[in-house]
């Protein structure tokens, strides 16, 4: 494996680690709210009281400005709504918005350090590679965090936004920022 390949594999691994750690931190900071608040009502309405981890996934994507599409198939009361629980809940901390960018920036910094990048031009190639690890998990997460009941009711992160915003834009921007910071801080 050549040096470039190792650098991209390391960046991809850093991106995957950033995704998992971000979900774990969002889980730790929001699970009590999910279990004790209106979000629990959503899980109960869908008939899946064990869906709290999936609803935390909604919050995780909401922290990256990906809306959750909730559809309730109840005559006269049902409908489809796009919501961001972080923005719309007083119980969830806006600190959740900081977690994914901070961890992706750290992933980009780590990728630059592993690569040994000392020039900005190199950082601009290595930093976005964190997307290679983050994007597949964003796609899988958006699909895995779906909650459904019957044919017409359910909820899930918006797949297109999850892919484009959370899966591509966030890791490209913040991974690159981290890599550039890594080269600036690591200069001899």
C-alpha positions in Angstrom: 0.0 0.0 0.0 1.5 3.3 -1.0 1.7 6.4 1.2 -1.3 8.1 -0.4 -3.4 5.1 0.1 -2.4 4.8 3.8 -3.3 8.5 4.3 -6.7 8.1 2.7 -7.4 4.9 4.7 -6.4 6.7 7.9 -8.6 9.7 7.0 -11.6 7.3 6.2 -11.1 5.6 9.6 -11.0 9.0 11.3 -14.2 9.9 9.6 -15.9 6.6 10.7 -14.7 7.1 14.3 -16.0 10.7 14.2 -19.4 9.5 13.2 -19.6 6.8 15.9 -18.3 9.1 18.6 -20.7 11.9 17.6 -23.6 9.5 17.8 -22.4 8.2 21.2 -22.1 11.7 22.6 -25.4 12.8 21.2 -26.9 9.7 22.7 -25.4 10.4 26.1 -26.6 14.0 26.0 -30.1 13.4 24.7 -31.3 9.9 25.8 -32.9 11.1 29.0 -34.8 13.8 27.1 -35.8 11.2 24.5 -37.1 8.8 27.1 -38.8 11.4 29.3 -40.3 13.8 26.9 -42.6 14.2 23.9 -40.2 12.1 21.8 -41.2 9.1 23.8 -44.7 9.8 22.8 -43.6 9.4 19.2 -42.1 6.0 19.9 -45.2 4.9 21.7 -47.4 6.2 18.9 -45.5 4.1 16.5 -45.8 1.1 18.7 -42.1 0.8 19.2 -41.2 1.7 22.8 -37.6 0.3 22.2 -37.1 2.9 19.4 -35.3 5.4 21.7 -31.9 4.7 20.1 -33.4 5.3 16.7 -35.0 8.6 17.8 -31.6 9.6 19.2 -30.4 8.9 15.6 -33.0 11.5 14.5 -31.6 14.0 17.0 -28.1 13.1 15.8 -29.0 14.0 12.2 -31.0 17.0 13.4 -27.8 18.3 15.1 -26.4 18.4 11.5 -29.5 20.3 10.2 -31.0 17.2 8.6 -34.8 17.2 9.3 -36.8 14.2 10.4 -39.8 13.4 8.3 -42.6 12.1 10.5 -45.8 10.7 8.9 -48.8 9.8 11.0 -51.6 8.0 9.1 -54.6 8.9 11.2 -57.8 10.3 9.6 -58.3 14.0 10.2 -55.3 14.2 12.5 -52.5 12.7 10.5 -50.1 14.1 8.0 -46.4 14.5 7.2 -44.2 17.0 9.0 -40.5 17.8 8.7 -39.1 18.5 12.1 -35.8 19.3 13.8 -36.1 18.2 17.4 -33.0 20.1 18.5 -34.3 23.4 17.2 -37.9 22.8 18.3 -37.3 21.3 21.8 -36.4 23.4 24.8 -35.2 20.2 26.5 -32.4 19.5 24.0 -29.2 21.5 24.3 -28.0 23.5 21.3 -24.5 22.1 22.2 -25.6 19.1 20.1 -25.0 21.3 17.0 -21.3 21.5 18.0 -20.6 17.8 18.4 -20.4 16.6 14.7 -18.3 19.6 13.5 -15.9 19.4 16.4 -15.3 15.6 15.9 -15.0 16.0 12.1 -12.5 18.8 12.6 -10.5 16.5 15.0 -10.8 13.8 12.4 -9.3 16.1 9.7 -6.6 17.2 12.1 -5.7 13.5 12.9 -5.7 12.7 9.1 -3.2 15.5 8.5 -1.0 14.4 11.3 -1.0 10.7 10.2 -0.3 11.9 6.7 2.5 14.1 7.9 1.0 17.0 5.8 3.0 20.2 6.2 1.5 22.1 3.3 -2.0 23.5 2.9 -2.2 21.9 -0.6 -1.7 18.5 0.9 -4.2 19.2 3.7 -6.8 20.1 1.1 -6.4 16.6 -0.4 -6.3 14.6 2.9 -8.9 16.5 4.9 -11.9 15.8 2.7 -11.0 12.1 2.7 -12.7 11.8 6.1 -15.9 11.7 4.0 -14.9 8.2 2.9 -15.6 6.9 6.4 -18.4 9.3 7.4 -20.6 9.1 4.3 -21.3 5.3 4.3 -22.2 5.5 8.0 -24.5 8.5 7.3 -26.3 6.5 4.6 -26.6 3.4 6.8 -27.7 5.5 9.8 -30.4 7.4 7.9 -31.8 4.0 6.8 -31.3 2.3 10.2 -32.9 5.1 12.2 -36.2 4.7 10.4 -39.2 3.9 12.6 -42.3 2.5 10.9 -45.7 1.3 11.8 -47.9 -0.4 9.2 -47.9 1.1 5.8 -48.5 4.8 6.4 -47.0 5.9 9.6 -43.4 6.3 10.6 -40.4 8.6 10.8 -36.8 8.9 9.6 -34.1 11.3 8.8 -34.6 12.8 5.3 -32.3 10.6 3.2 -31.3 13.1 0.6 -30.3 15.7 3.2 -28.6 13.1 5.3 -26.5 12.1 2.4 -25.7 15.5 1.0 -25.5 17.6 4.1 -24.4 15.2 6.9 -22.7 12.7 4.7 -20.8 14.9 2.3 -20.8 18.6 3.2 -20.1 18.3 6.9 -17.1 16.0 6.6 -15.7 17.8 3.5 -15.9 21.2 5.2 -14.9 20.3 8.8 -12.4 17.5 7.8 -10.7 20.0 5.5 -10.7 22.7 8.2 -9.2 20.2 10.7 -6.5 19.2 8.2 -5.6 22.8 7.4 -5.4 23.5 11.2 -3.2 20.4 11.5 -0.7 21.7 9.0 -0.7 25.1 10.5 -0.2 23.8 14.0 2.3 21.1 13.0 4.6 23.3 11.0 8.2 23.1 12.0 
